[in-house]
Amino acid sequence: MNTFRKADEKMTNFRWVICGMLFFATTVNYLDRQVLSLTWKDFIAPEFHWTDSNYGDITAIFSIVYAIANLFAGRFIDWMGTKKGYLWSIFIWSAGACLHALCGWATEVTLGIHNATEMLSATGAVASTIAITSVYYFIAARIVLGAGEAGNFPAAIKVTAEYFPKKDRAFSTSIFNAGSTIGALIAPVSIPPLARYFQSIGVGNGWEMAFVVIGALGFVWMGLWMFLYKKPNANPHVNAAELAYIEQDNNEQEAKSSDSQTTNSDFDNQKISFLQCFKFPQTWAVFFGKFMTDGVWWFYLFWTPAYISDVYGFSSDTATAQMLIFVLYAITMLSIYGGKLPTIIINKTGKNPYVARMQAMFIFALFPLLALFAQPLGNYSYWYPIIIIGIAGAAHQSWSANIYSVVGDMFPKSTIATIIGIGGMAGGIGSFFINMGSGRLFDYAAETNMVFMGFEGKAAGYFIIFSICAVAYLIGWIIMKILVPKYKLVKV
């Protein structure tokens, strides 16, 4: 405890510096995740003879590893603590990001191939062997990346619960969660040009250095985190006024519970075993809310560059493709206001945070329905599906910020990271199915020239996936509402 605080000091705002660090970490997280999706179609696939199914399998395996790792990452963060747990997490995923750069070299060594030119010119059985071998190496790198990235959101949500009162958590979460959008926003205008630049100066085939440069950002973040983070009551940058603001929920609850044996502090410190977590409907509400919706976001993240290339013919390093993806994620930035909506509802109606969040989430669940019109309107201009996907992405990020905050509303702080990990696992499973299914569907649609609702080939495949994405949020909301119809704290 910092004993040098003065009660009459003007309130500091160091909690927003911490929120900025969470934003930076999440931005790096999504940049690392995006390097493959922005380089595979135009840089990596020709070299290794990949099909859509190959790429779909890699993203699907990443998703399932991320899902499994989330199950343990949350518990690891709760056990290790936010400072050390976050450091380990970002170290592992940054190392995993850099490992991708070695996949080409490892494939050459394994198969006795001398250089990339020899791989590019391969045909028949040799080309198939190159594809399979390289996929295995990329999967290995993705496993390390996924294992590390699984710790980001459990750690960030736990830090948010430490540094913000309940009424501000959705907004602060929406701010750091916007890092995923900023990462996706920066990616198309930085990663393909990086790859093309290093290719032009003869450093490998370019894509390798894109992984290394972006992966190195995580190590920069680690240095800052080591010096800036301490818990609020031990942080010299947090004065008495700010600490009182941060701990207002504890103070209010203790005042209300002065005649009771149980205080808010007792609630936050209660221990819930990992298996006990699955006995509560609140856990399953978070599970299904994430399972139904995270895969949608990951589909947009992993497949939009390929969609622009497959349907409209713009490779990822063209100015048009970069502008399209930039505008898409610029629209997604509207999600910052989504975190404000529950606070507005609370202030105007006096409803409890859970009711306000569920009302806001219902509104956010309606916007993805626009995805039903993305492909039809794409016949008139490629801008229409991009704008619609951007709106759906903003709705997802707003939804995501609030579902994370629901955990902080109902679970003790000692268990928050564990529940976020369980939710992340569910989201990873959903992403596994949609990514693997998409890769196979797109290959099948192209091979058979599949026709669906007036669309042919891959365009028909994309229309099917867009339709699934459109209704996923409403289904998720209904399941959550059935499982937890009203606000209820989790107590053992």
N, C-alpha and C positions, 0 to 999 in steps of 0.2 A: 504493500500500500504506500502510495506517495504521500508523505507527511508534510510536504511543503506547499500544499494548496491553500489558497485563501478563499473564504466563503463569499467575499464581496467582489471578487474578480468578475470581469465580463466573460461570458461563456466562450470558451475556445470552440473550434469546429474541426478538431483533428479527426473525428469520425469520418469526415468526408475525404480526408487524405487516405485513410484506410480503404474507403469505398473506391477511391481512385486506383489504389493498388490492386484491388479485386478486379476492377475494370481492365487494367493493364494485363493481368494474368489471363483473364478470359479472352481478351483480344489475341494474345499470343497463342492460347489454346486453339482458337479457331483458325488462325493463320497456319499453324502446323498441320491442322486437319485438312486444310484446303489445298495444300501444295500438290497432293496427288491428283485431286479432282481437276485441277487447272493445267496439269502437265501430261496426264496419261493419254489423252486422245490424240494430241498433236506431236508430242515429244517421245513419250515412253512406248505407246502401243505399236508404232511402226518398227521400233528397234526390237521389241520382244514378241511381235506378232500376236498381240492380245485381241480378243473379241470382247463384246459387251459382257458376256458371261464371265470371262476372266476377271474383268474389273468388278462386276457385281459380286463375285465370290470374295474378292479381297475386301471390299467394303462390308460385306456381310460378316466375314470372320472378324473384322475389326469391331463391328457392332456387338457381336456375341461376346468377344473378349472384354469389351468395354462394359457389357452388361454384368458379366461374372465378376469383373474387378470392382464394379460399383458395390456389389454385395459385401465385399470385404473392405473397400476403401473407406466407406462411411464409418465402419467399426474401428478401422485403423486410425482415422482422424480423431474420433472420440477418445481412443486410448492414448495416442501419441500427443494429442494437443494440436491446436491450429498452427502454431508457428513451425514446429518440426515436421508435422504431417504435411503441410503445404510445401515446405522445402523439398522433402523427399518426392512428393508427387511431381512437381515441375522439373526436378532433376531427371527423373525417369523418363517423362514424356519428351523432354528436350533431347536427351540422348537417343531415344527412339526415333525422333524426327531426323536427326543427323544420320542414323544408321541406314535410312533409305538410300542415301547416296552411294552406299557400298554394294547395293543389289546388282547393279550391272557388272561390276568387277567380279563379284562372287559367282554370277552366272557364267561369265567367260572362263573363270578358273575351273569351275566344276565340269564344264563341257569341253574344255580344251580349245576354246575359241580365242583367237588372237586379238580381235578388236570389234568395235561396234559395227563397222562396215561389213564385216563377215557375217554378223548376226542379221543385219538388215537384208542382205542378199540371200539368206537361207530360204529354202522352200521345202515343201512336203513334210516328211517325218522330222527332219532336223528343225524346221520352224516350229512344229508342234512341241518338240522337246524343249526348245528355247522358251516357248511360252509357259509351259508347265513348270520348268525349273525356276524361271524368274518370278512367277507367281508365288511359289513357295518362299522365296527369299523376301519378297515384298510383304507377304503375310507375316513372316517372322518379325520384320521391322514394325508392322502395324500392331502386332501383339504387344510389343514393348511400349509403343505410343499409346495404345488403348489402356494398358494397365496403369500408366502414369496419369493420363488425362481423366481417368475415372475419379481421381481425388479432387479435381478442381471444384466442382459444385458442392460436394459435401463440406469441404473446407470453407468455401466462400459463404455458404449459407450459415455455417456455424459462426464465422466471424461477424456476419451481419447481425445475428442474434445477440452476440456479445456487445456490439457497438451501437445498436439502434433499438429504440423502444418499438413495441409492436405496431403502433400507428404509422411509423416511418419505414417499416421493413419492406413492404411491397415496392415503395418508391426507390429505396436504396438498392433493392434487388434488381429492379428494372434498369437502373443506371449501370450497375456492373454487368448485368446480363446483356446490356446493349453492346458490351465488348465483343460478343459473338457476332453481332451485326457489323460492328466496325472492322473486326477481323475479316469477315466475309466481304466487306466493302473495299478494304485496302488490297485484299488478295488479288483480284483480277487485274488491277493496274500496277501491281508490283511483281507478282510471281512469274507470269509468262514473259514480261520484259526481262526479268532477271535471268530466266532460263535462256532466252534468245541471246542476251548479251554474252553470257559465258560460253554459249555455243559459238558465237561469232569470233571470239578470241581464242577458241580452241581448248577451253578448259572442259574436258570430257565432252558430253553432249548437251551441256547446259543445265539440264534438269537436276543433275546431282548437286551443283552448287546452290540451286534454289532451296533444296532441303537443308543444306548446311547453314546458309545465311539466316533463313527464317528460324531454324532450330536453335541457333545461338542466342536469340533474343531471350529465351527462357533463363539462361544463365545470368544475363544482365538483371532480370527481375529478382533472382535469388539474392544478389548482392544488396539490393534495395530493401527487400523484405527482412533480411537479417538485422538491419539497423533500425528500421521503422516500427516493427510490430512488437507490442507488448499488450497484455490485457489492460482494459481501460483503467482499472483501479491501481495499476502499477506503472502506467505510462506517464512520464513526466510532461508530455505534451497535452494531456487531458487535465484541465483544472477541475475544481470542486463543482462549479456550475454545470459544466458539461457532463461530469460524472453523474450528477443528480438527474440531469435530463435523460441520460442513457438508462439509468436505473429507475426511472419513474414508475414502471410497471411493478417492480418489486416494492417500492415505497407505498404505492396506492393499495396494493393487495395486502401488505402488512398492516396498513392502517385499517382496512376493512375487516381484517382477520385478527384484530387484537384480542378478541375473546375466543378465538378458535385455536386449536392445537396445531393446525397446518398453515404455514405461510407460503407465499409464492416462492421464497428461497428454498423451502423444503421440497416444493413441487419440482423446481428446476434441478435439484440435486438428487432426486430419486433415481435409483438404478433399475433399468429395464433390460433384461437379458435379450440376446439376439432372437432367440426362439419365441420369447414372449411378445416381441413386436408383431409377430404374425397373427396373434390372437385378437388384435384390435381392428375393427372395421375402418378406422381412420387410416391405418397402414394400407389396407387394400384399396381404399379410395385413392390414395396417392399412387399406388401401384397401377391401377387401371387408367387413371388420368394420364399418367406418363406413357403407359404401354400404347394407348390409342393415338397419341399425338406426337411423341418424339420422333417416330419414324418418318412422319410427314416432313418435319423440319430437315431431317437428315437426307431425305430424298431430294428436296429442293437444293440442299447444300452440295450433295455429291453429284447430282445428275443435271443440274441446270446448264453448266458449260457444255455437256454432251448434247443436251436438248437443242441448244442454240446451234451447235455444229450439225447435228443429225437432221433437224427439221428445216433450218434456215441457211445452212452452209457456211456459217462464220466460225473459223477456227479461233481458239482461245487467245491467240496473240494478235488478232486483228483489232483495229480501233473500234469497230462496231460491236464486236463481242464484249470488249472491255467496257464500253459505254453502257451496253445493255445490263450487264451484271452489276456495274456500279450504281445505275439508277435503281435496279431492283432492291439492292440492300440499303440505298439511301431512303427509299420508301419505308423499308423495315424499321428505320430509326424512329418512326412514329411510335414504336412500342414504349418509348420512355414515358409517354403520356398515359399509357395503359396502366403503369404502376401507380399513377395518381388517382385513377378512377375510384378505387375502394376507399381512399382517404376522403375524397369528395362525398361519397355516399355516407361514410361514417359521420362526417362533420354535419351533413345536412339532415340526416335521419336519426342519428344516435344508435344505429344498429351495431351489433357486435362485429368484429373484424371478419369472422367466418361468413356470416350472412352477406356482408358487403362484398367479399371476394367472390362468393358464388354468383351473386348478381352480375358482377363485372365479367366473370368468366363465361357466363351465358351469352353476354353481348359479344365477347371475343369469339365465341364458338360459331357465331352466325357469319362472320366475314369470310372464313374459308370456303363457304358455299359458292363464292364467286368463282372458284377454281373449275366448277362445272362448265363455265363459259370460256375458259382460257384457250382451249384448242379451237373451238369454233370461231372465236373472234380473231384467232391467229391467222385465219385465212385472209383477213383484211389487212393486218399489219402485225409484224412481230412485236411491236410495242405493247399490244393489248395483253398477251399472256405474261409479259415481263411485269407490267404494272399490277396485274391481278396476283401474280406470285408474290410480288412485293407486299401487297396488302395482306395476303394470307400469312406471309412471314411476320409482319408486324403484329398480327393477331396472335400468332403462335408465341412470340416473345412476351407479349402482354399476358397471355395465358400462363406461360411458364413462370414468369415472375410471381404471379399470384399463387400458383400451386406450390411453389417453394415456400412462400410466406404462410400458407395454410399449415405447413409442418411446424413452423415456429409458433403458430397460434395455439396448437393443440398438444404438442409434445414437449417434455422437459428439455432444457438445453443440453443435458447430458446425453440425450438420445437423438438430437436433431440430425447430426451427420449420418448416423446409422439409417434413419428413415429416408434421408435424401439419397443415400447409397442404394437402398432398396428400390426407390423410385427410378434412379438412374439405371439400375439393372433392368427394370421393366421397359424403360425407354429403349435400351440397347437391344432387348429381345424383339421389340416391335420394329426397330430399324433393321435388324438381321433379316426378318421376313420380307420387308418391303424392298431392301436392296438386292437380296438374292433373287427374289421374284421378278424384280424389274429387269435385271440383266438377262435372265432367261426369256422373259416375255419379249424384250426388244429384239433379241437374236431370232426368236421364233417368228415375230411379226415381220422382220426383214426377209427371212428365208422363205416364208410362205406367202409373202405379200398379203398378210392378214387384212381383212376389211372389218371395220367396226364403226357403226354410226356414221357412215359416209367417209371415214378416214381409212387410208391404206398404209400398209407397212409400219414403220416405227411410229409414225404419227398416230396410228390407231392404238398402239401400245401405250403411248404417252397419255392419250385421252382416257384410257382405262385407269391408269394410276392416278391421274388428276382427279377423277371422279371418286376414287377411294379416299384420297386426301381431303376432299371437300366435306365429307360427312363424318370424318373421324372425330372431330371435336365435339359435335353434338352428342354422339354416342358416348364419348368419354365423360361429358358433363352429366348425362342422365345416370350413368353408372355411379358416379361420385355422389350424386344427390340421393340416390337410393340407399347407398351404403352409410352415408352420414347426412341425414336430413337436417340436422341442426347442430349448432356448436356444442362440443363436448370435450373437455380436457381428458387426456389419457392419464389414468392413475392406476397403479398396481394395487 
